């Protein structure tokens, strides 16, 4: 049974009717460019085959019913009294709330969610859930949104409603990713380019480390604040052109080394060197230089470059 058929059957069993819309969005793996997106830098993710699927239909009242087939608690909420509950439902509810704030005409919904992206795996099940939710609402309520704005809207839902201080990468790849390509993204200009992954006899392997990852509860937000602190220190030292770590250089970092606490120095060193590796990676893949690209991926994980 396909994912679509599984979801269709479950929806009919739960709500007694067929869904009006079935949506999906992919997870992702970032090939290179870690902690650069929220520093206005460069990232290079690719979409993966695993997805978040949602089946839904409109209601005639204001009630929102969200059911998970991944052993998460079901949620019932009035759309006029939307609240954050610190649960998985904050993601689809956050997107719903964002659309209401943008004056789109919505009603209550019944929806069932299923995903085969391992939760807490670092494969961006959260962004896939956000984007799949948006696609569901666009289909149900006949809403047209430009692809770039889809990414920005779901990012606002995650930062403003869910409370994660993240960058644009995950939403961008969920919206703009293409099969057999990696997406080079400039997180400041929002320009992007799908670059073919001509892997020949190689493949991308995603390894399960068995370490769960919850970004809202992790030190992810702390990393962002430390990077912002680095920018403030550099600006105070006279580097007024540094608006984000994307603008800093390794020479600059060494010049003001004594002003930077050790942890902030290491955060900055990683972001600056990682941006250079992402730029070089894109060019190497365009040239078909897989060996050189692989070396940069290895370099990214070296302690001397790490966070």
C-alpha positions, 0 to 999 in steps of 0.5 A, spaced: 500 500 500 502 506 498 503 512 502 497 516 499 493 509 499 494 508 507 493 516 508 486 515 504 484 509 508 486 512 515 482 518 513 476 515 511 476 510 517 477 516 522 472 521 519 467 517 515 469 521 508 474 522 503 479 527 504 479 533 499 486 534 499 493 530 500 499 534 500 506 532 502 513 535 502 520 532 503 525 532 508 532 533 507 540 532 508 545 538 508 551 536 504 555 542 507 554 548 510 552 547 517 550 553 522 551 558 516 544 559 514 542 564 520 548 567 519 546 570 512 551 565 509 551 559 504 548 552 504 547 546 500 542 541 502 538 536 498 531 533 498 530 526 500 525 521 498 522 520 505 516 525 506 511 528 511 504 527 508 497 530 510 490 528 508 485 533 510 478 536 508 474 543 510 469 543 516 463 548 516 465 550 523 471 553 526 474 546 529 481 544 527 482 536 528 489 534 527 490 526 528 497 523 527 499 516 525 506 516 528 503 515 535 503 523 537 497 526 541 491 528 537 489 535 537 482 539 537 482 546 537 478 552 535 481 556 530 479 563 533 483 561 539 489 558 537 494 557 542 501 554 542 501 547 546 509 545 545 507 539 541 508 537 534 501 540 532 504 547 533 507 546 526 501 545 522 497 550 527 503 555 526 502 555 518 494 556 519 495 562 524 500 565 519 495 564 513 489 567 518 494 573 520 495 574 512 487 575 511 486 569 508 479 566 508 479 559 512 475 555 516 476 549 520 479 542 518 479 535 519 487 532 517 491 526 518 498 526 518 503 521 517 511 521 515 516 516 514 522 521 516 524 519 523 523 524 528 529 527 531 533 525 526 536 531 523 532 530 517 528 536 517 521 533 519 519 539 522 520 543 515 517 538 511 511 538 516 510 546 515 511 546 508 506 540 507 501 543 512 501 549 507 500 545 501 494 542 504 491 549 506 493 552 499 489 546 496 483 546 501 482 554 500 484 555 493 490 560 495 496 562 491 502 563 494 509 564 490 514 559 491 519 563 495 513 566 499 511 559 501 518 558 504 518 565 508 511 564 510 513 557 513 519 560 516 515 565 520 511 560 523 517 556 525 520 562 528 514 566 531 509 561 533 514 555 534 519 559 537 525 556 533 530 561 531 532 558 525 534 560 518 531 559 511 535 552 509 530 547 511 523 551 508 527 552 502 529 545 500 522 543 502 519 548 497 524 548 491 528 541 491 529 537 485 530 530 484 537 528 483 540 535 485 542 539 491 540 546 492 545 552 493 542 557 497 544 564 498 541 565 505 541 573 505 539 574 497 535 568 497 538 566 490 538 559 489 540 554 484 539 547 483 545 543 481 545 536 478 548 531 483 552 526 478 554 521 483 556 516 477 557 510 482 557 513 488 551 515 493 549 519 498 549 515 505 545 518 511 547 514 517 543 513 523 547 515 530 541 514 534 542 521 537 535 524 538 535 531 536 530 537 538 532 543 536 527 547 540 530 544 546 537 543 544 542 549 544 541 551 537 538 557 539 544 558 544 548 558 537 544 563 534 545 568 540 553 566 540 553 568 533 550 574 534 554 576 540 560 575 535 557 580 530 556 585 536 563 585 538 566 586 531 561 592 530 564 595 537 571 594 535 570 598 528 567 593 523 561 597 521 560 593 515 559 586 519 552 585 519 552 578 520 558 573 520 557 572 513 561 579 512 567 577 517 573 574 514 578 570 518 583 575 518 578 580 521 577 574 526 584 573 528 585 581 529 580 581 534 582 574 537 583 577 544 576 580 544 572 574 543 571 569 548 573 562 546 566 559 545 564 565 540 571 565 537 570 557 535 563 559 533 565 564 528 571 560 525 566 555 523 561 559 520 567 563 516 570 557 514 564 553 512 561 559 508 568 558 504 567 551 503 560 551 501 562 556 495 567 551 493 563 545 493 558 548 489 563 549 483 566 542 484 560 539 483 559 543 477 565 540 475 564 533 477 569 533 482 566 528 487 573 527 490 574 534 492 567 535 494 568 529 499 574 532 502 571 539 503 565 535 507 570 531 511 574 538 512 567 541 515 567 536 520 574 537 523 575 539 530 579 545 528 573 548 524 568 545 528 563 549 533 
